[in-house]
């Protein structure tokens, strides 16, 4: 049983390590699942609707935005992405811990939605993951080898603005190694499940 399901929101600057941490968390937590995101981009080879994403055309996506169906949504490089409130609540009600990997704007939108919804507010745990400095982040981006020097500088400029938002989260996780990031994230999850606000009283 998983009596206190959590909505775990992880944000990090590009190169901060959140994609790796998310994969690790899903691999070791049997009750954890990711929320499937809606997108207007075309499926890539091997991607399946309802498994990797919910693939929508632009008009359908806009209708959902106008209906207020999304907890958060954004347009990135001409494609729209969004997390459905019904998707998250449905999995929480199945006693699943729901994992969301979003940017700081998405986290802010989810935070605001949770203030209006007691079920979401009770489940929400927000974690900001970042290396200890921009110098470390720059080294990681260079080591990754996927961006030009100009793109790396652009990512660092955005990262500086994102990192400034760390105080809006419940936890600040300074990334060190994959194993240590996972260990400390597991400690956060275990502690959150034992919070008084989420617990059933002991039998007397």
VODO-167628 format. One record per residue: x, y, z of N, C-alpha, C in turn. Coordinates in steps of 0.2 Angstrom, whole numbers. Example, Ala and Ser with C-alpha at 12.3 -4.5 7.8 and 13.67 -1.06 7.14 Angstrom:
2
[[66 -28 39] [62 -22 39] [66 -16 39]],
[[64 -11 35] [68 -5 36] [64 0 39]],
END
This chain:
204
[[4 -6 0] [0 0 0] [4 6 0]],
[[2 12 -3] [5 18 -3] [0 23 -1]],
[[-1 24 6] [-7 28 9] [-6 35 8]],
[[0 38 7] [1 45 6] [4 47 0]],
[[1 46 -6] [4 48 -12] [6 55 -13]],
[[12 56 -16] [15 62 -17] [15 65 -24]],
[[14 71 -25] [15 74 -31] [22 78 -31]],
[[27 75 -34] [34 77 -33] [36 81 -40]],
[[37 87 -38] [39 92 -44] [46 93 -43]],
[[50 91 -49] [57 93 -49] [59 98 -54]],
[[62 103 -52] [65 108 -57] [72 108 -57]],
[[76 110 -62] [83 111 -62] [85 115 -68]],
[[90 119 -68] [93 122 -74] [95 116 -79]],
[[96 118 -85] [98 114 -90] [105 111 -88]],
[[106 105 -88] [112 102 -86] [113 100 -79]],
[[107 102 -75] [107 101 -68] [107 94 -65]],
[[105 89 -70] [104 82 -68] [98 80 -67]],
[[92 83 -68] [86 81 -66] [83 75 -71]],
[[85 75 -77] [83 69 -81] [86 63 -78]],
[[92 63 -76] [95 57 -74] [92 55 -67]],
[[91 60 -63] [88 59 -56] [81 56 -57]],
[[77 58 -62] [70 56 -63] [70 49 -65]],
[[75 47 -70] [75 40 -72] [77 35 -66]],
[[82 38 -61] [84 34 -56] [78 33 -51]],
[[74 38 -50] [68 38 -45] [63 33 -48]],
[[61 33 -54] [56 29 -57] [59 21 -57]],
[[65 20 -57] [68 13 -57] [68 10 -50]],
[[68 14 -45] [69 11 -38] [62 12 -34]],
[[57 16 -36] [51 17 -32] [45 13 -36]],
[[43 8 -33] [38 4 -37] [31 8 -37]],
[[30 12 -33] [24 16 -32] [24 23 -36]],
[[30 24 -39] [31 30 -43] [30 30 -50]],
[[26 35 -53] [25 35 -60] [26 42 -62]],
[[27 43 -69] [28 50 -71] [21 52 -74]],
[[19 58 -74] [13 61 -77] [15 61 -85]],
[[10 58 -89] [11 59 -96] [9 66 -98]],
[[13 69 -102] [12 76 -104] [9 76 -111]],
[[5 81 -112] [2 82 -119] [7 87 -123]],
[[7 85 -129] [11 90 -134] [8 90 -141]],
[[10 96 -144] [8 97 -151] [13 94 -156]],
[[19 92 -153] [24 90 -158] [23 83 -161]],
[[26 82 -167] [24 75 -170] [28 70 -166]],
[[25 64 -166] [29 58 -162] [35 57 -166]],
[[40 55 -162] [47 53 -164] [46 45 -165]],
[[51 43 -169] [52 36 -170] [51 32 -163]],
[[46 27 -163] [46 23 -157] [41 25 -152]],
[[39 32 -152] [35 35 -147] [28 33 -148]],
[[24 31 -143] [17 29 -143] [13 34 -139]],
[[7 36 -142] [2 40 -139] [-1 37 -133]],
[[-1 41 -128] [-3 38 -121] [2 34 -117]],
[[8 34 -120] [13 30 -116] [19 35 -115]],
[[21 38 -121] [27 43 -120] [24 50 -120]],
[[19 52 -123] [15 58 -123] [8 57 -125]],
[[4 62 -124] [-3 62 -127] [-2 67 -133]],
[[-2 65 -139] [-1 69 -145] [-7 72 -147]],
[[-7 79 -147] [-13 83 -149] [-12 88 -155]],
[[-17 89 -159] [-16 95 -163] [-16 101 -160]],
[[-14 107 -163] [-14 113 -160] [-21 115 -158]],
[[-26 114 -162] [-33 116 -160] [-35 113 -154]],
[[-34 106 -153] [-36 102 -147] [-33 105 -141]],
[[-26 106 -142] [-22 108 -136] [-25 115 -134]],
[[-27 120 -138] [-29 126 -137] [-36 126 -133]],
[[-40 121 -135] [-47 120 -132] [-46 118 -125]],
[[-41 114 -123] [-39 111 -116] [-37 117 -112]],
[[-32 121 -115] [-30 127 -112] [-36 132 -110]],
[[-40 133 -115] [-46 138 -113] [-51 135 -108]],
[[-51 128 -108] [-56 125 -103] [-52 124 -96]],
[[-46 126 -96] [-43 126 -89] [-41 119 -87]],
[[-39 115 -92] [-38 108 -90] [-31 106 -88]],
[[-26 111 -90] [-19 110 -88] [-17 113 -81]],
[[-13 109 -78] [-10 112 -72] [-4 117 -74]],
[[-1 115 -79] [4 120 -82] [5 118 -89]],
[[7 123 -93] [8 122 -100] [13 128 -103]],
[[16 126 -108] [21 131 -111] [22 129 -118]],
[[25 134 -122] [27 133 -129] [34 134 -129]],
[[38 128 -132] [45 128 -132] [47 126 -140]],
[[51 131 -143] [53 130 -150] [47 128 -154]],
[[41 132 -153] [36 131 -158] [31 125 -156]],
[[33 121 -151] [28 116 -149] [25 117 -142]],
[[19 115 -141] [16 116 -135] [16 110 -131]],
[[17 111 -124] [17 105 -119] [13 107 -113]],
[[10 102 -110] [6 103 -105] [4 97 -100]],
[[3 98 -94] [2 93 -89] [-6 93 -87]],
[[-10 88 -89] [-17 88 -87] [-18 87 -80]],
[[-22 91 -77] [-24 90 -70] [-27 84 -69]],
[[-31 81 -73] [-35 75 -73] [-30 69 -73]],
[[-24 70 -77] [-19 65 -77] [-16 64 -70]],
[[-14 70 -67] [-11 69 -60] [-16 67 -55]],
[[-22 70 -55] [-26 68 -49] [-28 60 -50]],
[[-29 58 -56] [-31 51 -58] [-26 46 -55]],
[[-19 48 -56] [-14 43 -53] [-13 44 -46]],
[[-14 50 -43] [-14 51 -36] [-19 46 -32]],
[[-25 46 -35] [-31 43 -33] [-30 35 -33]],
[[-25 33 -38] [-23 26 -38] [-17 24 -33]],
[[-16 29 -29] [-11 28 -24] [-4 28 -27]],
[[-3 31 -32] [3 32 -36] [7 39 -34]],
[[13 38 -32] [17 45 -32] [18 47 -39]],
[[17 53 -40] [17 56 -47] [23 61 -47]],
[[27 59 -53] [33 63 -53] [33 68 -59]],
[[34 74 -58] [34 79 -64] [41 83 -64]],
[[43 83 -70] [50 86 -72] [48 92 -76]],
[[48 98 -73] [46 104 -76] [51 110 -75]],
[[50 115 -79] [55 121 -77] [52 125 -72]],
[[55 131 -70] [53 135 -64] [46 138 -65]],
[[44 140 -72] [38 143 -73] [32 138 -72]],
[[34 131 -74] [29 126 -74] [28 124 -66]],
[[33 125 -62] [33 123 -55] [28 129 -52]],
[[29 135 -54] [25 141 -51] [18 140 -53]],
[[16 137 -59] [9 136 -61] [6 131 -57]],
[[10 125 -55] [8 120 -51] [6 122 -44]],
[[11 126 -42] [11 129 -35] [4 133 -34]],
[[3 137 -39] [-3 141 -39] [-10 137 -39]],
[[-9 132 -44] [-15 127 -44] [-16 123 -38]],
[[-11 121 -34] [-12 118 -28] [-15 122 -22]],
[[-14 129 -23] [-17 133 -18] [-24 133 -18]],
[[-27 131 -24] [-34 131 -26] [-37 124 -25]],
[[-33 119 -24] [-35 112 -24] [-32 109 -18]],
[[-36 107 -13] [-34 104 -7] [-30 97 -8]],
[[-33 94 -13] [-30 87 -14] [-23 88 -17]],
[[-22 92 -22] [-15 94 -24] [-11 96 -19]],
[[-13 101 -15] [-9 104 -10] [-7 99 -5]],
[[-11 95 -3] [-9 89 2] [-3 85 -1]],
[[-3 84 -7] [2 79 -10] [8 83 -13]],
[[8 89 -14] [14 93 -17] [20 93 -13]],
[[26 91 -16] [32 92 -14] [37 95 -20]],
[[40 100 -18] [44 104 -24] [51 103 -22]],
[[55 101 -27] [62 101 -26] [66 104 -31]],
[[71 109 -29] [75 112 -34] [82 109 -34]],
[[84 106 -40] [90 103 -40] [95 107 -44]],
[[101 108 -42] [106 112 -45] [113 111 -43]],
[[118 111 -47] [125 111 -45] [126 116 -40]],
[[132 116 -37] [134 121 -32] [135 128 -35]],
[[137 128 -41] [139 135 -44] [138 135 -52]],
[[138 141 -55] [137 141 -62] [143 138 -65]],
[[149 138 -62] [155 136 -65] [155 128 -66]],
[[152 125 -60] [151 118 -61] [146 116 -66]],
[[140 120 -67] [135 119 -72] [138 120 -79]],
[[143 125 -80] [146 126 -86] [150 120 -88]],
[[154 117 -83] [158 111 -85] [154 105 -87]],
[[148 104 -83] [144 99 -85] [141 100 -92]],
[[139 106 -94] [136 107 -101] [142 106 -106]],
[[148 108 -105] [153 107 -109] [155 99 -110]],
[[155 96 -104] [156 88 -105] [151 85 -108]],
[[145 87 -108] [139 84 -112] [140 84 -119]],
[[143 89 -122] [146 90 -129] [140 90 -134]],
[[134 93 -132] [129 93 -137] [127 100 -139]],
[[131 105 -136] [129 112 -137] [135 116 -140]],
[[134 121 -144] [140 126 -146] [141 130 -140]],
[[147 133 -140] [149 138 -135] [144 144 -134]],
[[141 146 -139] [136 151 -139] [130 149 -135]],
[[128 143 -137] [122 140 -134] [123 138 -126]],
[[129 136 -125] [131 135 -118] [130 142 -114]],
[[132 147 -117] [132 154 -113] [124 156 -113]],
[[120 154 -118] [113 156 -117] [110 152 -112]],
[[112 145 -111] [109 141 -106] [111 143 -99]],
[[117 146 -98] [119 148 -92] [116 154 -90]],
[[114 159 -95] [111 165 -94] [104 163 -91]],
[[100 158 -94] [94 156 -92] [94 153 -85]],
[[99 149 -84] [100 145 -78] [101 150 -72]],
[[105 156 -73] [106 161 -68] [99 163 -65]],
[[94 164 -70] [87 167 -68] [83 161 -65]],
[[84 155 -67] [81 150 -64] [83 148 -57]],
[[90 148 -56] [92 147 -49] [90 152 -44]],
[[89 158 -46] [87 163 -42] [80 162 -39]],
[[76 157 -42] [70 155 -39] [70 149 -34]],
[[76 147 -32] [76 141 -28] [72 142 -21]],
[[71 148 -19] [68 149 -12] [60 148 -13]],
[[58 147 -19] [51 146 -19] [49 138 -19]],
[[54 134 -18] [53 127 -17] [53 125 -10]],
[[51 119 -9] [52 116 -2] [59 113 0]],
[[62 111 -5] [69 108 -4] [74 111 -10]],
[[80 112 -7] [86 114 -12] [90 108 -12]],
[[91 104 -17] [96 99 -18] [102 100 -22]],
[[108 101 -19] [114 103 -22] [116 96 -25]],
[[117 96 -32] [118 90 -35] [126 89 -35]],
[[128 83 -33] [135 81 -32] [136 75 -37]],
[[134 69 -35] [134 63 -39] [128 60 -40]],
[[127 55 -45] [121 52 -47] [118 48 -40]],
[[123 44 -37] [121 40 -32] [119 45 -26]],
[[122 50 -24] [121 54 -19] [114 58 -20]],
[[113 61 -26] [107 64 -28] [101 60 -26]],
[[102 53 -28] [96 49 -27] [95 47 -20]],
[[101 46 -16] [100 45 -9] [97 50 -5]],
[[98 57 -7] [95 62 -3] [88 63 -5]],
[[87 62 -12] [80 63 -14] [75 57 -11]],
[[78 51 -10] [74 46 -7] [73 48 1]],
[[78 51 4] [77 54 11] [71 59 11]],
[[71 63 6] [66 68 6] [59 65 5]],
[[58 60 1] [52 57 0] [49 53 6]],
[[54 50 9] [52 46 15] [50 51 21]],
[[53 56 22] [51 61 27] [45 64 25]],
[[43 66 19] [37 69 17] [31 64 18]],
[[32 58 17] [27 53 18] [25 52 26]],
[[30 54 30] [28 54 37] [26 60 40]],
[[25 65 36] [22 72 39] [16 71 42]],
[[14 74 48] [8 74 51] [2 75 47]],
[[3 80 43] [-3 82 38] [-5 76 34]],
[[0 72 32] [-2 66 28] [-3 60 31]],
[[-3 59 38] [-3 53 41] [-9 51 44]],
[[-11 45 44] [-16 42 48] [-14 42 55]],
[[-19 43 60] [-17 43 67] [-16 36 69]],
[[-11 35 74] [-10 28 76] [-17 25 80]],
[[-18 19 80] [-23 16 84] [-22 16 91]],
[[-26 18 95] [-25 18 103] [-30 13 106]],
END
